[in-house]
Amino acid sequence: MPSIVAKTVPGRKYYQIVESRRVHGRPRSFVLAHLGRPETLLARVQQPGPGRFRSVAHGAVAALWGQATALDLAALIDARVPRDRRGRLPI
């Protein structure tokens, strides 16, 4: 589970979202996002409006959906999956 951690770098405090993962059997912290200094973080939180978001995964999903549709992938899979005695595909 991610947590917010304060990190002090030469006298200045910065905040990060970190997650602990096991690497070779030992716990290790991985930085998921840098939140910045407390002043900038507070200013960002107090801004009106929805804020700015960045999504990078939707393009890959749309590209895969387009390829699956162009290849008629559902029909190809249905042709290879064995049917039961009544001719139905397994659920």
C-alpha positions as CSV (number, residue, x, y, z in Angstrom):
1,M,0.0,0.0,0.0
2,P,1.5,3.4,-1.0
3,S,2.2,6.0,1.7
4,I,3.3,9.6,1.8
5,V,6.9,10.1,3.1
6,A,8.8,13.3,3.9
7,K,12.3,13.3,2.7
8,T,14.9,16.0,3.7
9,V,17.5,17.0,1.1
10,P,20.1,19.5,2.3
11,G,17.7,21.3,4.7
12,R,14.6,21.2,2.5
13,K,11.7,18.9,3.0
14,Y,10.1,17.2,0.1
15,Y,7.2,14.7,-0.1
16,Q,6.9,11.5,-2.1
17,I,4.4,8.8,-2.5
18,V,6.3,5.5,-1.9
19,E,5.5,1.8,-2.0
20,S,7.3,-1.0,-0.3
21,R,8.1,-4.0,-2.4
22,R,10.2,-7.1,-1.8
23,V,13.3,-7.4,-4.0
24,H,15.4,-10.6,-3.4
25,G,13.4,-11.2,-0.2
26,R,14.1,-7.8,1.3
27,P,11.8,-4.8,1.5
28,R,12.7,-1.9,-0.7
29,S,11.0,1.5,-1.2
30,F,9.9,2.5,-4.7
31,V,9.0,6.1,-5.4
32,L,5.6,6.3,-7.2
33,A,5.4,10.1,-7.4
34,H,7.2,13.2,-6.3
35,L,4.8,15.6,-4.7
36,G,7.3,18.5,-4.1
37,R,7.8,20.9,-1.3
38,P,5.1,21.5,1.3
39,E,4.4,25.0,0.0
40,T,3.8,23.9,-3.6
41,L,1.8,20.9,-2.5
42,L,-0.5,23.1,-0.3
43,A,-0.9,25.6,-3.2
44,R,-1.8,22.7,-5.6
45,V,-4.4,21.2,-3.2
46,Q,-6.0,24.6,-2.6
47,Q,-6.5,25.4,-6.3
48,P,-10.1,25.5,-7.4
49,G,-11.1,23.2,-10.2
50,P,-10.4,19.6,-11.1
51,G,-6.6,20.0,-11.5
52,R,-4.4,18.5,-14.1
53,F,-4.3,14.8,-14.8
54,R,-2.2,12.7,-17.2
55,S,-3.4,9.4,-18.5
56,V,-1.0,7.3,-20.5
57,A,-2.7,3.9,-20.6
58,H,-5.8,4.7,-22.7
59,G,-3.9,4.9,-25.9
60,A,-2.6,1.4,-25.6
61,V,-6.1,0.0,-24.8
62,A,-7.6,1.8,-27.8
63,A,-4.9,0.5,-30.1
64,L,-5.4,-3.1,-29.0
65,W,-9.1,-2.8,-29.3
66,G,-8.7,-1.5,-32.9
67,Q,-6.4,-4.3,-33.8
68,A,-8.7,-6.9,-32.2
69,T,-11.7,-5.5,-34.1
70,A,-9.8,-5.4,-37.4
71,L,-8.6,-9.0,-37.0
72,D,-12.0,-10.2,-35.8
73,L,-10.2,-11.7,-32.9
74,A,-13.4,-12.8,-31.1
75,A,-14.4,-15.0,-34.0
76,L,-10.9,-16.5,-34.2
77,I,-10.9,-17.4,-30.5
78,D,-14.5,-18.8,-30.7
79,A,-13.3,-21.0,-33.6
80,R,-10.5,-22.5,-31.5
81,V,-12.4,-23.0,-28.1
82,P,-14.1,-26.4,-27.9
83,R,-17.9,-26.3,-27.5
84,D,-20.0,-28.5,-25.3
85,R,-22.5,-31.1,-26.5
86,R,-25.1,-28.5,-27.3
87,G,-22.7,-26.4,-29.4
88,R,-22.4,-23.7,-26.7
89,L,-19.2,-22.0,-25.8
90,P,-18.1,-22.5,-22.2
91,I,-18.7,-19.6,-19.9
